[in-house]
């Protein structure tokens, strides 16, 4: 594997065949992408996103908070939505299935009244803790959750102990959430001012939950730095974020791109797709531009979306992510499989089936003229997912630059927030 990355990229089914972009259009987009990436990673004043990835001092502080919050604790509810939650959820999928580690970390990102009420009533509040995350400190959904949790604790007789039940991550400036934290005296960690929510997974937004779950936060950041370093010295080859950005733009300019599909064949990347979907949609869906991000999971979505992908209108770019599954998992008895009339499954491991289906999906999509990029991870661990985080953030930023849009704002979303608040204020009046 070149350039010491924890993943490798194959473009053999993306740049050749019926669905591939023309070489001239792709070459032009690639030059633009390289210029944009160079401007980002070699800027005199680098983005805080990049400098943050190399920090270790904040992890030491966060480790102390994580240890304190986890003492005499059975459950930790992480309160936050969107970029304040999805990165942590993606990291949680790295934990082995059925992990019984205490405390149990649960992400409550959607303020569904029934789910949240059941969450509060199903635990012993005396041993339950809450980590509230909001960049602005004014996110309505998160504030509603915090206020509801604090009220439940008060009603249970825990008024004097609120500071032991909460920790907060928010920007170092006045806000409702910071005021709450200061009033009860709970730990407050700073959300970087220069990093937007959907780009914040490598900050304490993602790293504090990782520490609470017993994951190696330092390795996550190290993987991100692997990609960043490779971008700066130009050694990434086909694994460079500029390749993906150029592919997207070449297809878009030819009128061949409406959807962008991320399709991992690995449960440990199941929620990664949700994190990526927000990143892509909120960063690039502006001014009538952008492609709809679709998160799939293999092999299960072969039985859900593959029919559409193969026989629908097309105009999609696929990124299939594979892991080393060959020879892994239960070994199927040849005799038992033969007795059921399924001899072809006999003497194979479950992972062999997953590998065969991933390769078949890639090949079938390519035969139908669907451009497919393949990313392979020999090992799906903290370093690998950290590298993927940085890769896709850079790919998104570079694509935005070529599109001549700001990949860091979300003007259309703000309108809905203002309108929702006016509904509540008008109802009270």
C-alpha positions in Angstrom: 0.0 0.0 0.0 1.5 3.3 -1.1 1.9 6.5 1.0 1.4 4.7 4.3 -2.3 5.3 4.3 -4.6 2.8 6.1 -6.7 2.4 2.9 -6.1 2.1 -0.9 -8.2 3.3 -3.8 -8.9 1.6 -7.2 -10.3 3.7 -10.1 -10.3 0.9 -12.7 -14.1 1.0 -12.9 -14.4 4.8 -12.6 -12.2 6.1 -15.4 -12.9 3.5 -18.0 -16.1 2.2 -19.6 -19.4 3.6 -20.7 -20.1 5.7 -17.6 -16.6 7.2 -17.3 -16.1 10.9 -17.8 -14.2 12.0 -20.9 -10.5 12.2 -20.4 -10.3 15.8 -21.4 -13.1 16.9 -19.0 -11.6 14.8 -16.2 -8.1 16.2 -16.7 -9.4 19.8 -16.5 -11.2 19.0 -13.3 -8.2 17.3 -11.9 -6.0 20.4 -12.5 -8.6 22.6 -10.8 -8.9 20.1 -7.9 -5.1 20.1 -7.4 -5.0 23.9 -7.3 -7.8 24.0 -4.7 -6.3 21.4 -2.5 -2.9 23.1 -2.6 -4.5 26.4 -1.6 -6.1 24.7 1.4 -3.3 22.6 2.8 -0.4 25.0 2.1 -2.2 28.2 3.2 -0.1 30.6 5.2 -2.9 30.6 7.8 -4.1 26.9 7.8 -7.6 26.1 8.7 -8.2 25.2 12.4 -9.5 21.9 11.1 -6.0 21.0 10.1 -4.1 22.3 13.2 -6.7 20.7 15.5 -5.9 17.2 14.0 -2.4 17.4 15.3 -3.2 18.5 18.9 -2.7 16.3 22.0 -3.1 18.9 24.8 -6.9 19.0 24.5 -7.0 15.2 24.7 -5.3 15.2 28.0 -7.9 17.6 29.4 -10.8 15.6 27.8 -9.4 12.4 29.3 -9.8 13.9 32.8 -13.4 14.9 32.1 -14.2 11.5 30.6 -12.8 9.7 33.6 -14.8 12.0 36.0 -18.0 11.6 34.0 -17.6 7.9 33.9 -17.2 7.3 37.7 -20.1 5.5 39.3 -21.9 5.7 36.0 -24.1 3.2 34.2 -25.2 5.2 31.2 -24.0 8.4 29.4 -26.5 10.0 27.1 -24.8 12.2 24.4 -27.1 15.0 23.6 -26.5 16.8 20.3 -27.7 16.7 16.7 -26.2 16.7 13.2 -22.5 17.3 13.3 -22.5 17.3 17.1 -23.5 13.6 17.1 -22.9 11.8 13.8 -19.1 11.7 14.1 -19.3 10.1 17.5 -21.9 7.6 16.3 -19.6 6.7 13.4 -16.8 6.0 15.9 -19.1 4.0 18.1 -19.5 1.4 15.3 -15.9 0.5 15.8 -16.8 -1.2 19.1 -17.2 -5.0 18.8 -20.8 -6.2 18.6 -22.5 -6.7 22.0 -19.8 -4.7 23.9 -20.8 -4.6 27.6 -18.4 -1.8 28.6 -19.5 0.4 31.4 -20.6 3.1 31.2 -22.9 2.5 28.2 -22.7 5.4 25.8 -26.0 6.2 24.0 -26.5 9.0 21.4 -29.8 10.8 21.6 -29.6 13.0 18.5 -33.3 13.2 17.6 -35.5 15.0 20.1 -38.4 12.6 19.6 -40.6 13.1 22.7 -41.5 9.4 23.1 -37.9 8.2 22.7 -36.5 10.8 25.1 -39.2 10.3 27.7 -38.5 6.5 27.6 -34.8 7.1 27.8 -35.2 9.1 31.0 -37.6 6.7 32.6 -35.7 3.5 31.7 -32.5 4.3 33.7 -31.5 5.0 37.3 -30.9 8.7 37.1 -28.6 8.6 40.0 -26.0 6.8 37.8 -26.9 8.5 34.5 -24.8 11.3 33.0 -25.3 13.6 30.1 -22.8 15.0 27.6 -24.3 18.0 25.8 -22.7 19.1 22.5 -23.6 22.2 20.5 -21.2 24.5 18.6 -23.3 27.6 19.0 -24.7 26.7 22.4 -28.1 27.7 21.1 -29.3 24.6 19.2 -33.0 24.3 20.0 -33.1 20.5 19.9 -30.1 20.1 22.2 -31.3 22.8 24.7 -34.7 21.1 24.9 -33.0 17.8 25.7 -30.7 19.4 28.3 -33.6 21.2 30.1 -35.7 18.1 30.1 -32.8 16.0 31.6 -32.1 18.6 34.2 -35.7 18.8 35.2 -36.0 15.1 35.5 -32.9 15.1 37.8 -34.4 17.8 39.9 -37.7 16.0 40.3 -35.7 12.9 41.4 -34.1 14.9 44.1 -30.8 15.6 42.4 -30.9 19.4 42.4 -27.6 19.7 44.4 -25.8 17.2 42.2 -26.5 18.5 38.7 -22.9 19.5 38.1 -21.9 15.8 38.5 -24.4 14.7 35.9 -23.4 17.0 33.0 -20.5 17.9 30.8 -20.7 20.4 27.9 -18.9 21.0 24.7 -19.6 24.4 23.2 -17.9 27.5 21.8 -16.1 29.8 24.3 -18.6 32.6 24.1 -21.9 33.5 25.7 -24.8 31.2 24.8 -27.7 29.5 26.6 -25.8 26.2 26.9 -22.7 27.8 28.3 -24.9 29.7 30.8 -26.5 26.5 31.9 -23.1 24.9 32.4 -21.8 27.8 34.4 -24.9 28.0 36.6 -24.7 24.4 37.6 -20.9 24.3 37.7 -20.3 21.3 35.4 -17.2 20.9 33.2 -17.2 22.9 29.9 -14.8 22.1 27.1 -14.4 24.5 24.2 -15.7 23.8 20.7 -13.2 25.3 18.2 -14.4 28.7 16.9 -13.0 28.0 13.4 -14.5 24.6 12.8 -18.1 24.1 11.7 -20.2 21.4 13.2 -20.1 18.9 10.3 -16.3 19.3 10.1 -15.9 18.9 13.9 -15.5 15.1 14.4 -11.7 15.4 15.0 -12.3 18.0 17.7 -13.5 17.2 21.2 -17.0 16.9 19.6 -15.9 13.4 18.4 -12.9 12.8 20.6 -14.6 13.1 24.0 -17.3 10.5 23.1 -14.5 8.3 21.7 -12.7 8.5 25.1 -15.9 7.7 26.9 -16.3 4.6 24.8 -12.7 3.5 25.4 -11.5 4.2 21.9 -8.0 5.5 20.9 -8.7 9.2 20.1 -5.1 9.8 19.3 -5.1 7.1 16.7 -8.1 8.7 15.0 -6.3 12.0 14.7 -3.1 10.2 13.6 -5.1 8.7 10.7 -6.4 12.1 9.7 -2.8 13.5 9.8 -1.7 10.6 7.5 -4.0 12.0 4.8 -3.2 15.6 5.5 0.6 14.9 5.3 0.2 13.0 2.1 -1.8 15.9 0.6 1.0 18.3 1.5 3.8 16.3 0.0 1.8 15.0 -3.0 2.3 11.3 -2.4 -1.3 10.0 -2.2 -1.8 9.1 -5.9 -5.3 7.8 -6.6 -6.1 8.0 -2.9 -5.8 11.8 -3.0 -9.1 13.7 -2.3 -8.5 15.6 -5.5 -9.3 12.4 -7.5 -12.8 12.1 -6.0 -13.5 15.8 -6.4 -12.4 15.7 -10.0 -14.5 12.6 -10.7 -17.6 14.3 -9.3 -17.0 17.5 -11.2 -16.3 15.8 -14.5 -19.5 13.8 -14.3 -21.5 16.8 -13.2 -20.3 18.9 -16.0 -21.2 16.2 -18.5 -24.7 16.0 -17.0 -24.1 12.5 -15.7 -24.3 13.1 -11.9 -27.4 13.5 -9.8 -26.6 11.1 -6.9 -23.4 10.2 -5.0 -23.5 6.8 -3.3 -21.2 5.7 -0.5 -21.5 1.9 0.0 -19.4 0.3 2.7 -19.4 -3.5 2.9 -18.7 -3.5 6.6 -20.9 -3.0 9.7 -18.1 -1.0 11.4 -18.7 1.7 8.8 -22.5 1.5 8.9 -23.0 4.9 10.6 -20.1 6.5 8.8 -22.4 6.9 5.9 -24.7 9.1 7.9 -21.8 11.4 8.9 -20.7 11.6 5.3 -24.2 12.3 4.0 -24.6 15.4 6.2 -21.1 16.6 5.2 -21.8 16.3 1.5 -25.4 17.5 1.4 -25.0 20.5 3.7 -21.7 21.6 2.2 -22.5 21.3 -1.5 -26.2 21.6 -2.0 -26.3 25.3 -2.8 -27.4 27.6 -5.6 -29.0 24.8 -7.6 -25.8 22.7 -7.5 -24.8 19.5 -5.8 -25.6 15.8 -5.9 -27.9 13.9 -3.6 -25.8 11.8 -1.2 -27.1 8.3 -0.6 -25.7 6.1 2.2 -26.0 2.3 1.5 -24.7 -0.8 3.3 -23.6 -4.0 1.8 -24.7 -6.7 1.3 -28.1 -5.7 2.8 -28.7 -2.9 0.3 -28.3 -5.4 -2.6 -31.8 -6.4 -1.5 -33.0 -2.9 -1.2 -31.5 -0.3 -3.6 -29.4 -2.3 -6.1 -32.3 -2.7 -8.5 -32.6 1.0 -8.8 -28.9 1.6 -9.0 -28.6 -0.9 -11.8 -31.8 -0.4 -13.8 -32.9 3.1 -12.8 -32.0 6.4 -14.5 -28.3 6.2 -13.6 -26.4 9.5 -13.3 -24.7 8.3 -10.1 -21.1 7.9 -8.9 -20.5 4.9 -6.6 -17.8 4.6 -3.9 -17.8 1.0 -2.6 -15.8 0.6 0.6 -14.5 -2.9 1.4 -12.6 -4.5 4.2 -10.6 -7.7 4.6 -13.4 -10.2 5.1 -12.0 -13.3 3.3 -11.6 -16.2 5.6 -13.4 -14.4 8.4 -16.4 -15.4 10.4 -18.2 -18.8 10.8 -17.1 -21.6 8.5 -20.1 -23.3 6.8 -20.2 -27.1 6.8 -20.0 -28.5 3.3 -22.3 -31.4 4.1 -24.9 -29.2 5.8 -25.0 -26.8 2.9 -25.2 -29.6 0.4 -28.1 -31.2 2.3 -30.1 -27.9 1.9 -29.4 -27.7 -1.8 -26.9 -24.8 -1.3 -23.6 -26.7 -1.9 -22.0 -23.5 -3.3 -22.0 -22.1 0.2 -20.2 -25.1 1.7 -16.7 -24.9 3.1 -16.7 -21.1 2.8 -16.5 -18.5 5.6 -19.3 -15.9 6.0 -16.7 -13.3 5.1 -16.0 -15.0 1.8 -19.6 -14.4 0.8 -19.4 -10.7 1.7 -16.2 -10.4 -0.4 -17.7 -12.2 -3.4 -20.9 -10.0 -3.2 -18.9 -6.8 -3.0 -16.8 -7.7 -6.0 -19.9 -8.8 -7.9 -21.7 -5.6 -7.1 -18.7 -3.5 -8.4 -18.5 -5.5 -11.5 -22.2 -5.5 -12.2 -22.4 -1.7 -11.7 -19.5 -1.2 -14.1 -21.1 -3.4 -16.7 -24.2 -1.2 -16.6 -22.1 1.9 -17.2 -22.1 3.1 -13.6 -18.7 4.6 -12.6 -17.4 2.9 -9.4 -14.5 3.9 -7.2 -13.4 1.2 -4.7 -11.8 2.1 -1.3 -10.3 -0.9 0.5 -9.4 -1.0 4.2 -7.2 -3.9 5.3 -8.2 -3.1 8.9 -11.1 -1.0 10.1 -9.9 0.7 13.2 -9.4 4.1 14.7 -6.5 5.1 12.5 -8.4 4.0 9.3 -11.6 5.8 10.2 -9.6 8.9 11.1 -8.1 8.8 7.6 -11.5 8.4 6.0 -12.8 11.4 8.0 -10.1 13.7 6.7 -10.2 12.3 3.2 -13.9 13.0 2.7 -13.7 16.4 4.4 -11.0 17.4 2.0 -12.8 15.9 -1.0 -15.9 17.9 0.0 -14.0 21.1 0.4 -12.2 20.8 -2.9 -15.4 19.9 -4.7 -17.0 23.1 -3.2 -14.0 25.2 -4.4 -14.3 23.9 -8.0 -18.1 24.6 -7.8 -17.3 28.2 -6.7 -19.4 27.8 -3.5 -18.6 28.1 0.2 -18.5 24.5 1.5 -18.6 25.8 5.1 -21.9 27.6 5.3 -25.6 26.5 5.2 -27.7 29.5 4.5 -30.9 27.7 3.6 -30.9 25.7 6.9 -30.9 28.9 9.0 -34.3 30.0 7.5 -36.0 26.9 8.9 -34.5 27.4 12.3 -35.8 31.0 12.4 -39.2 29.9 11.3 -39.5 27.1 13.8 -38.6 29.5 16.6 -41.3 31.9 15.4 -43.9 29.2 15.5 -43.1 28.5 19.2 -43.1 32.2 20.1 -46.3 32.8 18.2 -48.1 29.8 19.8 -47.2 31.2 23.3 -48.5 34.6 22.3 
